[in-house]
């Protein structure tokens, strides 16, 4: 949608929940895996049965702190949990253990880029909490069914300031959050399975106004594309309502991805309705400076750091660097290739082209690619040494997929594709191409210089692709000038 319109502007804040990839839940030892039989992964502790006490999963704290560091947030040295009280069928305890006044991460920003340029979108906080269960309203005609497997799964909630102005920024932000959590390996980022979820708070106001309008929260957006669609639809709905003289009601709405519509779920609760109070069964979380340094040492390469390195160290364009760092495994594969070749641009082109095309075709990750990074470097070297044409290099590439232990040179020799630089043979092929087409030679000399490509094609036919294109082109040009 881009710009809202000439009269109004949108004010948008996002709340993004990321399900942390721990083996067990945040306060209990039962598994936290997707797809299990309903209600088979819930314990007495998660149900808060009498006599049970929660115990915090240490890994959860590390993962949340990592995300905060990746987002330039301040990590609170002392933070604690609170009970967020509300009643809903999928909340077995009658409250959610969350963080309100003292979140683990405060402030920070995430940089995004849209067609309008780069922006640093400010964060309010990143806090820890447990997930609720899941209600299913479709399996039974008369009843809603409750699956509590997800209850107690650890979450981080990334909350932005109301600084987004359009759906493009929201799309870019959720994309970047997904990229960050995947790089950190703290969440798989799968919105379809609910491990990454986004709620959008949307309001409109006349351009130039400072007062915020009445916000509406939109939920149930199961893909990044639907985040964008839902925001666009809600902005249009609010503008249409205001233009009719209607009052925007603060409420929570659900987005229907099938037709792009939304419908009200409930009037929006105010924060004090939750009656937060400190969780009496959990001590404060204390993150010492020494512990924070340990967590920093566990941090992997971050995408924006690699992007900068690819531009400044390897001389790639911003576009190439962005494409290569979209997925962590591909970025790391590129780094491995650069250890054995200095032709960084060629390495980038191979990975963005033939490699990614093959991975997409087979629906596999680069970890399953049969060609090791050093083998790809060998192929690049053959082209750089004029031993192999670019066209024939692609043939060798696909053969390498079937023979991962053989070097690129061995495969090229087996296929008889190594370019011939023998002067006598080149002379014969070039002369044969010229003498066979005297009329074309005449046209070339009269100014049709584009015919050089025709003669090169003939040379390649005669040589069965083995002629060195650079040498052959030079020889043709020299002879055709006589």
C-alpha positions, 0 to 999 in steps of 0.5 A: 500500500505504501502511503496511506493517502494525502489526508491521513497517516497511519500509526502502527505498532507491532507485537511479535511473539517468537516461540523459543526452541527449547527442548522443554517448557519455560517452567516445567520439564515436559517437551515443547514440540510441535504436532504431538497428540493433543494434551499429551505434553502438559504436566501438573506444573503447567496446569498449576495444580496445588502443591506444584512450583515452577522452575525457570528454564535457564536457556530461555534467559540466554535466548531472550538476552541474545535477541535483546543484544541483536536488537541493540536493547539494554539488558536489565540486570535484575528482572522478574516475572508477574502474573497477568490475570485473565480467564480464557479456556486455553489458559489452564492456570487462570493467569499467564506468567509474563513480564510487565514492569521489569522486562528482560530487554528494554528499548533498542531498534531494528533497522529495516529497508523499504522502497522509501529507504532505511529506517531504525524502528524503535522497540519498547521492550522484549520480554519473556512469557509463557504461551497459552494453549490453543482452542479449536473451533472447527473440529466439533460442530457443538463444542470448542476443543482445547489443546494444552500442549502449547501451554507453558511453551517459552515466548519472547514478545518483541514490542515496537513503539508506535513508529511504523507508518505503513504496511511495507515497514511492517512487512520488512520488520517481521521479515527482519525479526524472522531472519534474526531469530533464525540466525540466533537459532532461538526460533524457527520463524514458522508463522504457519505453525504459529511459532512466530505470531504478529499482532498489529495495533493500528490507528489513523490520524490527520496528517500533522496531528500529534495526538494518537487516534483510537487503536485497533488490534488485529490478530490471526495473521499467519504469514508475513504477506497477510500481516501486510494485507491485514494492515492495509485493510484495517487502514482503509476500514478506519479511513472509510469509517471516519469519512462517514462520521463514525467513531473508531471503537477500541477493539480486537479484530481477527483477520480472515486470510481467505477473503482479506476481511476482519471481524471484531473479537472483543472490545480491547482490554486496558492494561490495568484489567490484567491486574498484574502482580509479582509472581510469588513462586519465582525469584528475580532473574539476575544477569550479572555483567560476567554472565552477560559477557558469556552470553555475548560470546555465544552469539553467532554472526548476525545478518546485518553484520555479515551484510556489512562485511560482504560489502566492505570486505568482498566488494559486493553490492548491497543487493547481493549482500542482502540476498546472500544473508537472507538465510544463515546457512547460505551466508555461511556457505559463501564465507566458506567459498571465500576461503578458497577463492578471491573471485568473490563476485563469481562466488556470489553469482554461482550461489545466488544463481545455480545453487539457489535454483537447484535448492529451490527445485529440490526443496532442500537446504544448502546443508544437503548440497552435494558440492562442498565450498572448496569444490565450487571454488575449483569450478570458479578457478577453471573459468578464471583460468580460461580452462572452462567456458561459463556455459560448460562450467554449468554442465560441470556444476550439475555433474558435480552434484552426482560426483561430490568426491571428484574435483571440478577439473577431473569432471571437466576432463571426463566430459572433454570440456577443457578449453583448447588454447593450442594456437594451431587448432585455434587458427584452423577453427577461426580460419574455417569459420571465416572462409566458409562465409565470405558474404558474412565477412563482406557484411562485417567489413561494411560495418555489421560488427555484430556478426562477430557473434555469428563467427564465434558461434561457428568457431564454438561449433567446430571446436565442440565448445573447446575453443577459448572464447577470449582468444578466439574473439581476439583472433577473429577480430584481427583477421576480419580487420584485414 
